[in-house]
Amino acid sequence: MTEIATDLEQQVQKIAAQARAASLVLATTPTAAKNAFLDRLAEMIETSAEQLKVENGKDLEAGDANGLSTALLDRLRLTDKRIADMATGVRQVRDLPDPVGVEIERTEHANGISIRKIRVPIGVVGIIYESRPNVTVDCSVLCLKSGNAAILRGGKEAFHTNTVLSSLIRKALQESSLPEAAVQLIPTTDRRALLTLLKLDEQIDCIIPRGGEGLIRFVAETSTIPVIKHYKGVCAVYLDRRLDPAMADAIVINAKCQRPSVCNAIENLFVHADIAESILPAIGRSLIDRGVELRVDPAAAAILSRHEIECTPVSEEDWSEEYIDLILAVGVVPSLKAAIDAINTFGSAHSDAIVTSDPEAAETFLAGVDSATVYWNASTRFTDGFEFGLGAEIGISTDKLHARGPMGLKELCSYKYVIRGTGQIR
């Protein structure tokens, strides 16, 4: 067993060393060469759609046999549209400006030296993720366009799909004369490989985990490498006392029901007491009609029960729960301040929205809610790199250092100072 473990550790160490060497090449690779790779990869994804669906079918079959929930199976599934969207995302990244070498700011020193702050790649980025195979492509292309090497460690749920996607990426790298080690997939789901990876702080510059809270906490607590993360997506919509009821209904339904398995779907709904009696019954029925289980506080329960709308009592723990399912906690609050306090207390600092026709209330909410992304009269479902025009995203950060919110090309860069002089000494 020790010999096997040692072989596995050596394999992961070799992958990291190769990634480090590739990152030094990518740091000075011309934009045209990177874009040529992205063009080729997009074409290969489209022409390999049937192969991708066959391999994805193996993962879906295994996931179903292993009792994966409907929501997690949905995350895993590749449809024709999702495959097409992957190719579209690759082309969007191709069309985005290359961030590497861009001047952020410049200072002219009194002694004549020029001090420039420019964007540079982070270096080697490790991505640890579960279920969603599109992450394999999104993270690969974002890392490469921003001059970073990527080491991917997907979950066992998508092993067959990730393997074929990584083979397409490797082939596109070969055909574009870029280092094959620029994107590497850890070829095993053995947990010992992950444990080794998270300790290679001399080769890997940054770890980005994507998945459930358990995985992310494990990575953050185990890694000796800096981790950019969000633990979970406990998002909320607050319905203020002045609003358009039809807009409120549409936003709540979209934010909860359009795709409940993702981190920007809402888990909490707060309603101002002044309008709860008039608006909650209609919204409650809309949610129930779409299969949503309502977990409600006493004030909401009293209103809904009078209209014979089925609901169950909410627990204190429910307010902080990421259901990733058609379940919604509902509460009535006495004021805008109470709504902000509840979101800051129970939420995960991910994405939160206010629905109101009162601009002053909206601005108070937008300033007061301490989340990475805040909305006025729009669904939280827009917190996404593709929707924000980033082409794709490598993850969503609720941290406050380096990056916050959806992370695209610029967020995958650090910076360095470049100083030009004419012989100045201090």
JOURTA-V20679 format. One line per field, one symbol per residue. phi: phi as a letter, one per 30 degrees, with the letter a starting at -180 (. if undefined). psi: psi as a letter, one per 40 degrees, with the letter a starting at -180 (. if undefined). burial: # if it has 24 or more other C-alpha atoms within 12 Angstrom, else .. A space follows every 10 residues. Layout:
phi=???
psi=???
burial=???
This chain:
phi=.ddddddddd ddddeddddd ddddddecdd eedddddded dedddddced dddddddddd dddddcidde dddddddcce dddddddddd dddedddddd idddabbcdd djdccccbdb ddkcccccbb iddddededd dddddcicdb ccbddddcdd dddddddddd dddedchcee ddbbcddace ddddededcd ddcccacbdb ldeddddddd dcdcceccab dacccbcccd dcaceddedd dddddccdad dcdcddcbbc bdedceddcd eddedededc iddccbdedd ddddddchcd abddcddddc ccdhadbbdb bccdadeddd dddddcdcic bbbccacced dddddddddc bdbbbbhadd dddaedddic iabclbccdc cibbieccdd dcccabcccc bbjdbc
psi=dddddddddd dddddddddd dddddddehi dddddddddd ddddddeedd dddddddddd dddddefiid ddddddhhid dddddddddd ddddeiiheh ehhdiihhid eeihhhhihi idchhhhhii chdddddddd dddddeeiih hhgiiddfdd dddddddddd ddddeefihd edhhhhfieh dddddddeeg eedhdihhhh aidddddddd ddieihhhih diggiihhhi ehihdddddd ddddddddge eieeiieihh hhddeddddd ddddddddde ehhhhiiddd ddddddefhh iiiiidddde hhdfighhhh ihieiddddd ddddddiefc hiihhiehdd ddddddddhg idhiihfiie eeghdddeee daieihheie hcihahhadd eeiaiihhhh afeii.
burial=.......##. ########## #########. #.######## ######.##. ###.###### ..#....... #########. .######### ######.### ##........ ........## ########## ########## ########## ########## ########## ###..#.### #########. ########## #.######## ###.##..## ..#.###### ########## ###.#..### ########## ########## ###.###.## ########.. .######.## #.##....## #.##...### ########## ###.##.### .###.##### ######.... ##.###.### ########## ######...# #########. ..######## #####..... ......
